[in-house]
């Protein structure tokens, strides 16, 4: 059992492909989070960035997984 390849293989990805997807998701979450923090201090800035980021990432996960259970929840394993 190889912890670097077992999980990526279980979702149909190689380790490098999974690294790219997870890194891209992580960076987008950080960006949306920073925008939400700035919005908290300056409510006139980034008024929809956080929610648009969440909506876009959720849509990508649902499309990729195409699983009825995951279409009803945001409790995903990335």
Phi, psi and omega in degrees: 000127180246115183295341180276341183240339184297306181294311178306320179296326181292339177252015174077028181230155170278169177301311180299321179295317179295321178301314180298313182297311182296320179294317179297316178299314181300315180295322178293322177295318178299314179301314178295322179293317177297317178299320179294321177295316178296318178300324179299324180275319181240085189298347179272354178255148174050048186295336181232002186298314181298312182291324177294323178296313179299314181298317181294315180295319178300315179299320179294318181294315180299316180295320181291316185278328180044046183244126183304320180297316182285342175288340183260000186215162175251014179271083184253157171255117182257000000 
